[in-house]
Amino acid sequence: MSKSAWKEKGRTILAPLVELLANLGVTPTGVTLFGLGLHVVGAVVIGFGSLAGGGFILLLAAICDALDGALARQTGQVSRFGAFLDSTIDRVDETVVFAGIAAYF
């Protein structure tokens, strides 16, 4: 299966959740920041030694990362600032997770 086919399948799976968030008035930035919080919590959990628990939390955080862009497109809130914020927060997420892994070891 090609990369674009995987992306389309993922969008199809997440579409009901994106629709729910849009109907609730959740903003893409809110989803991005919630995902950041989950990354921090997951990293701390990993740092304290619970790899499975931290991994599960990071899985939820990854779903948030997929949702924010889809929600922005769904609600017509796509912006250059939003794209910049998302990519910047992604780098912060990675740094936090690596710090959690380093603390574990």
C-alpha positions in Angstrom: 0.0 0.0 0.0 1.4 3.4 -0.9 2.0 6.3 1.5 -1.0 8.3 0.2 -3.3 5.2 0.5 -2.2 4.9 4.2 -2.9 8.6 4.7 -6.3 8.4 3.1 -7.2 5.3 5.3 -6.1 7.2 8.4 -8.2 10.2 7.5 -11.2 8.0 6.9 -10.8 6.3 10.3 -10.3 9.7 12.1 -13.1 11.5 10.2 -15.8 10.8 12.8 -13.6 12.1 15.6 -12.7 15.2 13.6 -16.4 15.9 13.0 -17.1 15.5 16.7 -14.4 17.9 17.7 -15.5 20.4 15.1 -19.1 20.2 16.4 -17.9 20.7 20.0 -16.0 23.8 18.9 -12.6 22.5 19.7 -9.8 24.4 18.0 -6.9 22.9 16.2 -4.5 24.8 18.5 -6.3 23.3 21.5 -5.7 19.8 20.1 -2.0 20.7 19.4 -1.5 21.9 23.0 -3.4 18.9 24.4 -1.1 16.6 22.4 1.9 18.5 23.9 0.6 17.9 27.3 0.2 14.2 26.6 3.7 14.0 25.3 5.0 15.6 28.5 3.0 13.1 30.6 4.1 10.2 28.5 7.7 11.2 28.7 7.5 11.5 32.5 5.8 8.1 32.8 8.6 6.6 30.7 11.2 8.4 32.7 9.8 6.8 35.9 10.1 3.4 34.3 6.7 2.5 32.9 7.4 1.9 29.3 4.1 0.4 28.4 2.1 3.1 30.1 4.2 5.8 28.6 4.0 4.2 25.2 0.2 4.1 25.4 0.0 7.8 26.4 2.4 8.6 23.5 0.1 6.7 21.1 -2.8 8.9 22.2 -0.6 12.0 21.7 0.2 10.8 18.2 -3.5 10.7 17.4 -3.8 14.3 18.6 -1.0 15.2 16.2 -2.9 13.6 13.3 -6.2 15.3 14.4 -5.0 18.9 14.6 -4.3 19.3 10.9 -7.5 17.5 9.9 -9.5 19.6 12.2 -8.0 22.8 10.8 -8.9 21.7 7.3 -12.4 20.6 8.4 -13.2 23.9 10.1 -11.4 26.2 7.6 -8.9 27.3 10.2 -5.8 26.5 8.1 -3.1 29.2 8.5 0.6 29.7 8.2 0.9 30.4 11.9 -1.0 27.2 12.7 1.4 25.2 10.5 4.4 26.9 12.1 3.0 26.2 15.6 2.3 22.6 14.8 5.8 21.9 13.4 7.4 23.7 16.3 5.4 21.8 18.9 6.3 18.6 17.1 10.0 19.4 17.7 9.3 20.1 21.3 7.3 16.8 21.6 10.3 14.9 20.2 12.7 16.6 22.6 10.5 15.9 25.6 10.1 12.2 24.7 13.9 11.8 24.2 14.4 13.4 27.6 12.0 10.9 29.1 13.9 8.0 27.5 17.2 9.4 28.7 15.9 9.7 32.2 14.8 6.1 32.1 18.3 5.0 31.1 
